Amino acid sequence: MKNIALKPTKGNKIANRQVISETLLDLGRKNRDLLVLTSDSRGSASMVNFGEELPEQIVEVGIAEQNIVGMASGLAHSGKKPFVASPACFLSMRSIEQIKVDVAYSKTNVKLIGISGGVSYGALGMSHHSVQDLAVTRAIPGLDVMMPADRHEAKKMIEALVDYNRPVYVRIGRNPVEDSYLSDNYEFKIGKAVTMNEGNDITIIAAGETVRVALDTADALLAEGISCRVINMHTIKPLDENAIINAAKETGRIITIEEHSVYGGLGSAVSETISQNYPVPIKILGIPDEPAITGNSKEVFNHYGLSVNNVSNIVRQMIGK
């Protein structure tokens, strides 16, 4: 059975934001046109070392998310390669008009990194949770939307984005997450989903931090003789429709798991694809239509059933076991 995520080391203590900062620093040393913009978020984005080593390639805008997007767009028009690192909850809401007009409509080469996304701000509640950002950003024409599963994919994604001449919104969490990949020694392609585990009974499609949940579920159910295909849909837009349609045809059932509202995110994107091409039963797991509870990510995940036990039960129900 193919599984490129077979037993990664547990206990990872390196956050995606740290890896992104280190990757941008390495790339910035080689390319003076690469710039980082922060909105009083240099520390929370782990960009302190970048600013200390490359002070002429970082711009601190302060708490002004609308301005930071407009400035990044202007820099891109001047031939620079700006990466904006700002909290996802504010970047995707307060500055959405600038993202729509200055970035997407104007076709500027701006990379928007929404840090501390999903429910990773925990106890700060709905004002700081970002579980509508995928719905908003993926509906904007000309804007790509991505979410890495772990630190290895975060590195691969940033390396791919440096020379990717399109506007992109990337959402990452705040804290370290368990690895989904053994290493970064694999092929990463924008818009191309990764089959992390082969299976024939059902397909679990996940993105971001829920990929690890999907992999652990597949591992747990294998002992019961249930074969789960696991697809990491790291690019929400452009969506890998072929991977979804093939999964529908070959496994007949699909579950989606996401750290996002059940409206408008990964589950909606997958449903739109299969309903128009190859309808099969589908279950969308995410945050329901309510302000998400406060707590750390694990507590919120468990409360809303984004857990191995709950997903396993749903798999059993869907395949009749």
Secondary structure as GFF3:
##gff-version 3
##sequence-region A 1 321
A	DSSP	alpha_helix	16	30	.	.	.	ID=ss1
A	DSSP	beta_strand	34	38	.	.	.	ID=ss2
A	DSSP	alpha_helix	48	53	.	.	.	ID=ss3
A	DSSP	three_ten_helix	55	57	.	.	.	ID=ss4
A	DSSP	beta_strand	58	60	.	.	.	ID=ss5
A	DSSP	alpha_helix	65	77	.	.	.	ID=ss6
A	DSSP	beta_strand	81	87	.	.	.	ID=ss7
A	DSSP	alpha_helix	88	91	.	.	.	ID=ss8
A	DSSP	alpha_helix	96	98	.	.	.	ID=ss9
A	DSSP	pi_helix	99	105	.	.	.	ID=ss10
A	DSSP	beta_strand	111	115	.	.	.	ID=ss11
A	DSSP	three_ten_helix	122	124	.	.	.	ID=ss12
A	DSSP	alpha_helix	133	138	.	.	.	ID=ss13
A	DSSP	beta_strand	144	146	.	.	.	ID=ss14
A	DSSP	alpha_helix	151	161	.	.	.	ID=ss15
A	DSSP	beta_strand	168	171	.	.	.	ID=ss16
A	DSSP	beta_strand	194	197	.	.	.	ID=ss17
A	DSSP	beta_strand	202	206	.	.	.	ID=ss18
A	DSSP	alpha_helix	210	222	.	.	.	ID=ss19
A	DSSP	beta_strand	228	232	.	.	.	ID=ss20
A	DSSP	beta_strand	235	237	.	.	.	ID=ss21
A	DSSP	alpha_helix	241	251	.	.	.	ID=ss22
A	DSSP	beta_strand	254	261	.	.	.	ID=ss23
A	DSSP	alpha_helix	266	277	.	.	.	ID=ss24
A	DSSP	beta_strand	282	287	.	.	.	ID=ss25
A	DSSP	alpha_helix	297	303	.	.	.	ID=ss26
A	DSSP	alpha_helix	308	319	.	.	.	ID=ss27
###
